Amino acid sequence: MQNHRFNRLIATGAIGLAGLGLVAAFPAAAASAAPSSVNINRNWGASIANIQVQREDTGLLSVDFGVDMAKHTAGVPWKVTMTRNGKLFASTSVRTISDGSFSITRVLTPVSGTNTFVARAVNTRTGQAWSITGRL
């Protein structure tokens, strides 16, 4: 009788520990399902466009869009627009720096659900256009 009770106690403890392991695994799965940053690169020949979106410690989203041209020419004018979920949040003109690149950053309050960002840059001299999408 004592041995049977002891076996039942061990089995109950094992099931309880297995359940705790299962419960402990859920927060890790939920945390990994919601990334805190995204970094997308897109190549056009030897040139590269990049969009980075990350959650700051403040809870805000930092959105950085940049282009690095293969030809290092300073002063090339670009018109840049950025949208989140189809709504414009940045519209500006920039010029490349000496290494042929430019970058703009905006900080936004996150909205619930998936935030889809589209950044577009148009070279105002040549009409060359770049577009890149990132989701967080």
N, CA, C and O atoms as a DFTB+ gen file, in Angstrom:
544 C
 N C O
     1  1       0.822      -1.176       0.000
     2  2       0.000       0.000       0.000
     3  2       0.868       1.243       0.000
     4  3       0.629       2.167      -0.777
     5  1       1.856       1.276       0.846
     6  2       2.760       2.412       0.934
     7  2       3.483       2.611      -0.389
     8  3       3.632       3.751      -0.831
     9  1       3.934       1.547      -1.034
    10  2       4.647       1.627      -2.303
    11  2       3.738       2.197      -3.396
    12  3       4.196       2.993      -4.216
    13  1       2.455       1.804      -3.423
    14  2       1.510       2.295      -4.414
    15  2       1.297       3.808      -4.247
    16  3       1.250       4.547      -5.230
    17  1       1.171       4.250      -3.002
    18  2       0.994       5.678      -2.706
    19  2       2.231       6.461      -3.132
    20  3       2.105       7.557      -3.677
    21  1       3.393       5.932      -2.900
    22  2       4.651       6.572      -3.280
    23  2       4.749       6.706      -4.812
    24  3       5.156       7.755      -5.313
    25  1       4.381       5.656      -5.551
    26  2       4.404       5.709      -7.010
    27  2       3.426       6.757      -7.551
    28  3       3.738       7.482      -8.495
    29  1       2.225       6.826      -6.930
    30  2       1.248       7.816      -7.364
    31  2       1.765       9.227      -7.102
    32  3       1.537      10.115      -7.925
    33  1       2.440       9.460      -6.005
    34  2       3.020      10.755      -5.657
    35  2       4.095      11.134      -6.674
    36  3       4.150      12.290      -7.095
    37  1       4.936      10.212      -7.074
    38  2       5.976      10.468      -8.070
    39  2       5.332      10.788      -9.416
    40  3       5.757      11.724     -10.092
    41  1       4.318      10.027      -9.814
    42  2       3.654      10.262     -11.098
    43  2       2.978      11.630     -11.113
    44  3       3.061      12.348     -12.109
    45  1       2.310      11.999     -10.018
    46  2       1.650      13.303      -9.934
    47  2       2.675      14.422     -10.021
    48  3       2.449      15.426     -10.697
    49  1       3.797      14.252      -9.341
    50  2       4.861      15.257      -9.389
    51  2       5.443      15.393     -10.780
    52  3       5.724      16.505     -11.227
    53  1       5.628      14.290     -11.467
    54  2       6.180      14.313     -12.824
    55  2       5.223      15.013     -13.777
    56  3       5.651      15.802     -14.619
    57  1       3.934      14.731     -13.651
    58  2       2.941      15.387     -14.505
    59  2       2.916      16.883     -14.201
    60  3       2.836      17.705     -15.113
    61  1       2.985      17.230     -12.924
    62  2       3.000      18.647     -12.534
    63  2       4.207      19.361     -13.088
    64  3       4.083      20.479     -13.588
    65  1       5.374      18.745     -13.014
    66  2       6.586      19.364     -13.556
    67  2       6.515      19.479     -15.069
    68  3       6.959      20.476     -15.639
    69  1       5.958      18.464     -15.725
    70  2       5.803      18.538     -17.180
    71  2       4.879      19.696     -17.543
    72  3       5.128      20.418     -18.508
    73  1       3.811      19.868     -16.764
    74  2       2.887      20.974     -17.001
    75  2       3.559      22.314     -16.806
    76  3       3.325      23.242     -17.580
    77  1       4.404      22.434     -15.769
    78  2       5.143      23.674     -15.547
    79  2       6.080      23.964     -16.705
    80  3       6.229      25.115     -17.116
    81  1       6.705      22.932     -17.229
    82  2       7.581      23.120     -18.385
    83  2       6.800      23.602     -19.590
    84  3       7.277      24.444     -20.351
    85  1       5.605      23.073     -19.763
    86  2       4.761      23.484     -20.880
    87  2       4.324      24.930     -20.709
    88  3       4.358      25.701     -21.668
    89  1       3.914      25.309     -19.505
    90  2       3.503      26.682     -19.238
    91  2       4.694      27.623     -19.407
    92  3       4.539      28.720     -19.944
    93  1       5.860      27.217     -18.964
    94  2       7.048      28.061     -19.087
    95  2       7.436      28.258     -20.550
    96  3       8.036      29.276     -20.896
    97  1       7.108      27.309     -21.403
    98  2       7.464      27.431     -22.813
    99  2       6.577      28.437     -23.542
   100  3       7.015      29.030     -24.528
   101  1       5.342      28.645     -23.082
   102  2       4.436      29.560     -23.780
   103  2       4.923      31.004     -23.811
   104  3       4.862      31.616     -24.877
   105  1       5.403      31.590     -22.716
   106  2       5.869      32.966     -22.826
   107  2       7.012      33.121     -23.825
   108  3       7.076      34.123     -24.537
   109  1       7.901      32.159     -23.885
   110  2       9.011      32.242     -24.838
   111  2       8.494      32.195     -26.266
   112  3       8.993      32.917     -27.129
   113  1       7.511      31.362     -26.523
   114  2       6.958      31.269     -27.871
   115  2       6.239      32.559     -28.229
   116  3       6.360      33.041     -29.355
   117  1       5.491      33.127     -27.288
   118  2       4.772      34.373     -27.567
   119  2       5.745      35.513     -27.802
   120  3       5.526      36.346     -28.682
   121  1       6.821      35.558     -27.023
   122  2       7.797      36.634     -27.184
   123  2       8.511      36.518     -28.523
   124  3       8.783      37.533     -29.165
   125  1       8.813      35.318     -28.949
   126  2       9.529      35.170     -30.212
   127  2       8.609      35.398     -31.400
   128  3       9.086      35.672     -32.501
   129  1       7.301      35.290     -31.201
   130  2       6.360      35.505     -32.292
   131  2       6.244      36.983     -32.658
   132  3       5.878      37.303     -33.788
   133  1       6.546      37.885     -31.733
   134  2       6.449      39.318     -31.981
   135  2       7.856      39.911     -32.006
   136  3       8.392      40.254     -30.952
   137  1       8.469      40.038     -33.188
   138  2       9.833      40.557     -33.253
   139  2       9.887      42.011     -32.798
   140  3       8.917      42.756     -32.944
   141  1      11.018      42.401     -32.253
   142  2      11.180      43.778     -31.801
   143  2      11.890      44.628     -32.845
   144  3      12.011      45.840     -32.670
   145  1      12.366      44.012     -33.934
   146  2      13.006      44.794     -34.991
   147  2      12.968      44.029     -36.315
   148  3      12.811      42.808     -36.353
   149  1      13.116      44.788     -37.387
   150  2      13.203      44.207     -38.719
   151  2      14.235      45.025     -39.491
   152  3      14.313      46.244     -39.340
   153  1      15.023      44.344     -40.315
   154  2      16.068      44.994     -41.107
   155  2      16.024      44.372     -42.500
   156  3      16.378      43.206     -42.675
   157  1      15.587      45.153     -43.495
   158  2      15.424      44.659     -44.858
   159  2      16.391      45.402     -45.778
   160  3      16.442      46.632     -45.767
   161  1      17.146      44.664     -46.563
   162  2      18.028      45.246     -47.577
   163  2      17.524      44.845     -48.950
   164  3      17.036      43.732     -49.146
   165  1      17.647      45.760     -49.894
   166  2      17.271      45.456     -51.269
   167  2      18.356      45.995     -52.190
   168  3      18.737      47.162     -52.096
   169  1      18.847      45.148     -53.071
   170  2      19.922      45.530     -53.987
   171  2      19.380      45.926     -55.350
   172  3      18.440      45.318     -55.862
   173  1      19.980      46.943     -55.922
   174  2      19.774      47.330     -57.314
   175  2      21.170      47.457     -57.898
   176  3      21.835      48.478     -57.724
   177  1      21.605      46.426     -58.585
   178  2      22.988      46.424     -59.056
   179  2      23.916      46.450     -57.855
   180  3      23.791      45.619     -56.955
   181  1      24.851      47.402     -57.830
   182  2      25.776      47.527     -56.708
   183  2      25.255      48.491     -55.643
   184  3      25.919      48.692     -54.626
   185  1      24.074      49.096     -55.856
   186  2      23.482      50.017     -54.889
   187  2      22.559      49.247     -53.944
   188  3      22.053      48.177     -54.283
   189  1      22.350      49.814     -52.752
   190  2      21.565      49.125     -51.728
   191  2      20.588      50.105     -51.084
   192  3      20.953      51.236     -50.764
   193  1      19.341      49.662     -50.895
   194  2      18.360      50.383     -50.083
   195  2      18.134      49.555     -48.823
   196  3      18.234      48.329     -48.850
   197  1      17.827      50.233     -47.718
   198  2      17.671      49.551     -46.441
   199  2      16.564      50.227     -45.646
   200  3      16.483      51.454     -45.598
   201  1      15.716      49.421     -45.025
   202  2      14.751      49.934     -44.056
   203  2      14.919      49.143     -42.773
   204  3      14.966      47.913     -42.779
   205  1      15.007      49.881     -41.669
   206  2      15.126      49.271     -40.347
   207  2      14.006      49.818     -39.484
   208  3      13.803      51.030     -39.408
   209  1      13.282      48.923     -38.836
   210  2      12.235      49.317     -37.905
   211  2      12.515      48.590     -36.606
   212  3      12.708      47.374     -36.593
   213  1      12.538      49.341     -35.507
   214  2      12.782      48.687     -34.223
   215  2      12.013      49.364     -33.113
   216  3      11.740      50.563     -33.155
   217  1      11.670      48.564     -32.116
   218  2      11.012      49.097     -30.917
   219  2      12.094      49.646     -29.995
   220  3      13.046      48.952     -29.639
   221  1      11.924      50.896     -29.623
   222  2      12.848      51.533     -28.695
   223  2      12.483      51.152     -27.266
   224  3      11.398      50.624     -27.024
   225  1      13.387      51.417     -26.311
   226  2      13.107      51.149     -24.902
   227  2      11.894      51.930     -24.411
   228  3      11.243      51.521     -23.449
   229  1      11.585      53.046     -25.059
   230  2      10.443      53.881     -24.691
   231  2       9.118      53.300     -25.165
   232  3       8.056      53.777     -24.766
   233  1       9.168      52.262     -26.022
   234  2       7.970      51.676     -26.593
   235  2       7.641      52.240     -27.966
   236  3       6.782      51.701     -28.665
   237  1       8.313      53.318     -28.363
   238  2       8.086      53.912     -29.672
   239  2       8.788      53.098     -30.757
   240  3       9.675      52.297     -30.463
   241  1       8.385      53.308     -32.013
   242  2       9.027      52.652     -33.148
   243  2       9.954      53.633     -33.835
   244  3       9.568      54.768     -34.115
   245  1      11.169      53.204     -34.105
   246  2      12.138      53.990     -34.859
   247  2      12.206      53.405     -36.266
   248  3      12.463      52.215     -36.445
   249  1      11.970      54.263     -37.268
   250  2      11.969      53.828     -38.660
   251  2      13.102      54.565     -39.370
   252  3      13.112      55.795     -39.418
   253  1      14.058      53.811     -39.922
   254  2      15.200      54.391     -40.621
   255  2      15.219      53.858     -42.046
   256  3      15.174      52.647     -42.266
   257  1      15.287      54.763     -43.005
   258  2      15.348      54.396     -44.419
   259  2      16.576      55.046     -45.023
   260  3      16.818      56.239     -44.837
   261  1      17.346      54.254     -45.747
   262  2      18.543      54.792     -46.368
   263  2      18.844      54.141     -47.695
   264  3      18.413      53.023     -47.976
   265  1      19.599      54.868     -48.512
   266  2      20.058      54.372     -49.799
   267  2      21.550      54.631     -49.876
   268  3      22.017      55.715     -49.527
   269  1      22.293      53.646     -50.330
   270  2      23.732      53.756     -50.526
   271  2      24.008      53.462     -51.991
   272  3      23.969      52.310     -52.423
   273  1      24.287      54.509     -52.748
   274  2      24.506      54.374     -54.188
   275  2      25.897      53.821     -54.472
   276  3      26.850      54.113     -53.750
   277  1      26.004      53.027     -55.518
   278  2      27.290      52.451     -55.908
   279  2      28.261      53.558     -56.330
   280  3      29.458      53.482     -56.054
   281  1      27.735      54.582     -57.000
   282  2      28.561      55.706     -57.424
   283  2      28.548      56.765     -56.318
   284  3      27.494      57.302     -55.977
   285  1      29.704      57.053     -55.772
   286  2      29.809      57.975     -54.644
   287  2      29.814      59.416     -55.138
   288  3      30.862      59.996     -55.421
   289  1      28.611      59.975     -55.233
   290  2      28.450      61.351     -55.690
   291  2      27.670      62.120     -54.644
   292  3      26.546      61.749     -54.307
   293  1      28.251      63.180     -54.132
   294  2      27.571      64.021     -53.146
   295  2      26.600      64.965     -53.840
   296  3      26.809      65.361     -54.986
   297  1      25.539      65.316     -53.129
   298  2      24.612      66.336     -53.596
   299  2      23.516      65.878     -54.533
   300  3      22.798      66.720     -55.071
   301  1      23.353      64.587     -54.755
   302  2      22.289      64.095     -55.637
   303  2      20.955      64.258     -54.904
   304  3      20.803      63.750     -53.793
   305  1      19.976      64.965     -55.511
   306  2      18.708      65.225     -54.817
   307  2      17.722      64.055     -54.927
   308  3      17.565      63.453     -55.989
   309  1      17.071      63.753     -53.813
   310  2      16.067      62.695     -53.741
   311  2      14.828      63.229     -53.030
   312  3      14.930      64.030     -52.101
   313  1      13.671      62.782     -53.474
   314  2      12.399      63.032     -52.794
   315  2      12.025      61.733     -52.096
   316  3      11.927      60.688     -52.741
   317  1      11.816      61.789     -50.787
   318  2      11.568      60.587     -49.992
   319  2      10.194      60.665     -49.334
   320  3       9.832      61.689     -48.753
   321  1       9.438      59.582     -49.429
   322  2       8.178      59.455     -48.701
   323  2       8.178      58.133     -47.944
   324  3       8.745      57.140     -48.401
   325  1       7.540      58.138     -46.793
   326  2       7.391      56.909     -46.015
   327  2       5.951      56.838     -45.517
   328  3       5.380      57.833     -45.068
   329  1       5.376      55.634     -45.607
   330  2       4.015      55.415     -45.130
   331  2       3.989      54.273     -44.129
   332  3       4.839      53.383     -44.150
   333  1       3.002      54.317     -43.260
   334  2       2.726      53.202     -42.352
   335  2       1.276      52.821     -42.578
   336  3       0.377      53.649     -42.433
   337  1       1.053      51.568     -42.933
   338  2      -0.296      51.060     -43.197
   339  2      -1.035      51.975     -44.175
   340  3      -2.234      52.214     -44.032
   341  1      -0.301      52.484     -45.172
   342  2      -0.891      53.305     -46.222
   343  2      -1.013      54.783     -45.907
   344  3      -1.427      55.560     -46.767
   345  1      -0.659      55.196     -44.686
   346  2      -0.783      56.604     -44.294
   347  2       0.597      57.266     -44.274
   348  3       1.531      56.768     -43.646
   349  1       0.703      58.386     -44.966
   350  2       1.966      59.114     -45.073
   351  2       2.396      59.669     -43.713
   352  3       1.602      60.316     -43.029
   353  1       3.654      59.418     -43.316
   354  2       4.180      60.011     -42.091
   355  2       5.485      60.766     -42.326
   356  3       5.975      61.442     -41.422
   357  1       6.052      60.662     -43.521
   358  2       7.266      61.427     -43.836
   359  2       7.267      61.768     -45.316
   360  3       6.996      60.919     -46.165
   361  1       7.574      63.013     -45.607
   362  2       7.731      63.468     -46.983
   363  2       8.782      64.566     -46.935
   364  3       8.550      65.635     -46.372
   365  1       9.937      64.295     -47.529
   366  2      11.043      65.237     -47.419
   367  2      11.962      65.131     -48.628
   368  3      11.917      64.155     -49.377
   369  1      12.780      66.133     -48.802
   370  2      13.822      66.115     -49.827
   371  2      15.165      65.998     -49.131
   372  3      15.410      66.654     -48.119
   373  1      16.027      65.165     -49.675
   374  2      17.371      64.972     -49.114
   375  2      18.383      64.990     -50.250
   376  3      18.019      64.878     -51.421
   377  1      19.651      65.130     -49.896
   378  2      20.752      65.042     -50.855
   379  2      21.763      64.040     -50.320
   380  3      21.968      63.928     -49.111
   381  1      22.386      63.318     -51.234
   382  2      23.391      62.341     -50.818
   383  2      24.596      63.075     -50.222
   384  3      24.908      64.204     -50.599
   385  1      25.255      62.403     -49.290
   386  2      26.498      62.930     -48.720
   387  2      27.659      62.439     -49.572
   388  3      27.442      61.800     -50.602
   389  1      28.880      62.726     -49.160
   390  2      30.059      62.450     -49.994
   391  2      30.215      60.986     -50.402
   392  3      30.807      60.703     -51.444
   393  1      29.699      60.051     -49.605
   394  2      29.831      58.634     -49.977
   395  2      28.667      58.148     -50.845
   396  3      28.544      56.950     -51.103
   397  1      27.810      59.075     -51.297
   398  2      26.711      58.700     -52.185
   399  2      25.515      58.104     -51.479
   400  3      24.719      57.404     -52.105
   401  1      25.366      58.363     -50.188
   402  2      24.260      57.777     -49.432
   403  2      23.415      58.867     -48.777
   404  3      23.824      60.023     -48.668
   405  1      22.229      58.460     -48.346
   406  2      21.405      59.307     -47.490
   407  2      20.624      58.412     -46.558
   408  3      20.466      57.219     -46.819
   409  1      20.136      58.981     -45.474
   410  2      19.351      58.230     -44.506
   411  2      18.417      59.204     -43.791
   412  3      18.813      60.319     -43.452
   413  1      17.186      58.778     -43.566
   414  2      16.270      59.561     -42.750
   415  2      15.669      58.653     -41.685
   416  3      15.471      57.459     -41.911
   417  1      15.383      59.232     -40.521
   418  2      14.830      58.486     -39.401
   419  2      13.616      59.227     -38.858
   420  3      13.617      60.453     -38.745
   421  1      12.602      58.477     -38.532
   422  2      11.412      59.024     -37.886
   423  2      11.047      58.114     -36.723
   424  3      11.270      56.905     -36.777
   425  1      10.479      58.706     -35.662
   426  2      10.044      57.948     -34.495
   427  2       8.525      58.080     -34.391
   428  3       7.976      59.180     -34.442
   429  1       7.860      56.932     -34.245
   430  2       6.396      56.889     -34.252
   431  2       5.857      56.108     -33.068
   432  3       6.542      55.256     -32.502
   433  1       4.635      56.409     -32.710
   434  2       3.911      55.607     -31.728
   435  2       3.384      54.371     -32.446
   436  3       2.775      54.501     -33.507
   437  1       3.599      53.176     -31.899
   438  2       3.112      51.968     -32.578
   439  2       1.587      51.918     -32.571
   440  3       0.941      52.496     -31.696
   441  1       1.031      51.235     -33.535
   442  2      -0.404      50.957     -33.573
   443  2      -0.563      49.457     -33.388
   444  3       0.364      48.690     -33.648
   445  1      -1.730      49.045     -32.942
   446  2      -1.940      47.615     -32.705
   447  2      -1.926      46.852     -34.017
   448  3      -2.248      47.396     -35.073
   449  1      -1.556      45.609     -33.933
   450  2      -1.469      44.764     -35.120
   451  2      -0.150      44.967     -35.836
   452  3       0.798      45.523     -35.281
   453  1      -0.104      44.515     -37.060
   454  2       1.114      44.618     -37.859
   455  2       1.257      46.033     -38.406
   456  3       0.308      46.591     -38.957
   457  1       2.443      46.608     -38.251
   458  2       2.770      47.899     -38.832
   459  2       3.519      47.618     -40.128
   460  3       4.599      47.027     -40.098
   461  1       2.960      48.035     -41.273
   462  2       3.602      47.840     -42.572
   463  2       4.132      49.183     -43.047
   464  3       3.374      50.135     -43.229
   465  1       5.448      49.247     -43.246
   466  2       6.110      50.477     -43.662
   467  2       6.571      50.350     -45.106
   468  3       7.136      49.331     -45.501
   469  1       6.325      51.388     -45.885
   470  2       6.826      51.455     -47.251
   471  2       7.601      52.754     -47.381
   472  3       7.076      53.835     -47.113
   473  1       8.855      52.639     -47.796
   474  2       9.697      53.808     -48.035
   475  2       9.966      53.889     -49.530
   476  3      10.255      52.886     -50.184
   477  1       9.864      55.109     -50.056
   478  2      10.066      55.313     -51.492
   479  2      10.968      56.527     -51.670
   480  3      10.792      57.554     -51.013
   481  1      11.926      56.391     -52.560
   482  2      12.841      57.496     -52.882
   483  2      12.893      57.643     -54.392
   484  3      12.998      56.659     -55.124
   485  1      12.816      58.895     -54.850
   486  2      12.886      59.186     -56.278
   487  2      14.006      60.194     -56.500
   488  3      14.020      61.272     -55.906
   489  1      14.943      59.825     -57.366
   490  2      16.016      60.734     -57.752
   491  2      15.371      61.824     -58.614
   492  3      14.861      61.534     -59.696
   493  1      15.391      63.074     -58.143
   494  2      14.672      64.136     -58.859
   495  2      15.387      64.562     -60.143
   496  3      14.803      65.278     -60.956
   497  1      16.631      64.139     -60.341
   498  2      17.346      64.436     -61.597
   499  2      17.059      63.402     -62.678
   500  3      16.849      63.743     -63.842
   501  1      17.054      62.124     -62.271
   502  2      16.953      61.044     -63.268
   503  2      15.599      60.348     -63.279
   504  3      15.257      59.677     -64.252
   505  1      14.819      60.500     -62.201
   506  2      13.547      59.795     -62.096
   507  2      13.683      58.382     -61.553
   508  3      12.679      57.694     -61.364
   509  1      14.921      57.937     -61.299
   510  2      15.133      56.600     -60.737
   511  2      14.371      56.497     -59.425
   512  3      14.459      57.391     -58.582
   513  1      13.630      55.421     -59.248
   514  2      12.815      55.244     -58.032
   515  2      13.172      53.953     -57.324
   516  3      13.448      52.936     -57.960
   517  1      13.163      54.005     -56.003
   518  2      13.408      52.858     -55.152
   519  2      12.217      52.730     -54.202
   520  3      11.661      53.733     -53.755
   521  1      11.838      51.510     -53.905
   522  2      10.771      51.274     -52.945
   523  2      11.124      50.020     -52.147
   524  3      11.629      49.042     -52.698
   525  1      10.854      50.064     -50.858
   526  2      11.173      48.935     -50.001
   527  2      10.115      48.857     -48.898
   528  3       9.625      49.884     -48.429
   529  1       9.768      47.645     -48.490
   530  2       8.712      47.423     -47.505
   531  2       9.256      46.634     -46.318
   532  3      10.038      45.699     -46.491
   533  1       8.839      47.015     -45.115
   534  2       9.188      46.286     -43.897
   535  2       7.958      46.175     -43.008
   536  3       7.137      47.092     -42.973
   537  1       7.820      45.071     -42.292
   538  2       6.669      44.854     -41.409
   539  2       7.143      44.499     -39.992
   540  3       8.086      43.732     -39.792
   541  1       6.458      45.080     -39.045
   542  2       6.772      44.776     -37.641
   543  2       5.475      44.705     -36.869
   544  3       5.487      44.460     -35.663
